[in-house]
Amino acid sequence: MDDLFEDAPSAAATALGASDNGSGANEPGLPYHAPQPPFKRLVVKATGPEDQPITVTGQTARTLLALVKAGAAGVTALEIASWAFRLSHYIMVLRHKHRLAIPMLWEAHEGGKHGRYVLCSAVTLLTIISD
């Protein structure tokens, strides 16, 4: 007798329109939540010092692209504040995991000082893949 009710929805779920072929929230047979489209991903493949291969994704990849584009001028968190909320973390990943030389230079301004990150290692971009 217990096996008759294993797949059956509860009384409360039945009252809310659920059936055994989906939750019934959208319509019978469809899942409750609509599937989400896949998020966009950025992948950068490059070579670093001594032709070491570098593959970075996401915000770390955006940071590497920003550093390469800025050249000797470098970047600050304020200059790329629209997306680099954790710039120091992305720099740390590039420094420690990929062994890139990225010093921080202190710059004074009227409210105090901030750091400017400059890519000193030779990096050659090979491919940039954006979904």
Secondary structure, 3 states (H helix, E strand, C coil): CHHHHCCCCCHHHHHCCCECCECCCCCCCCCCCCCCCCCCCEEEEEECHHHCEEEEEHHHHHHHHHHHHHHHHCECCCCCCCCCCCHHHHHHHHHHCCCCCCCEEEEEECCEEEEEECCCCCCEEEEEEEC
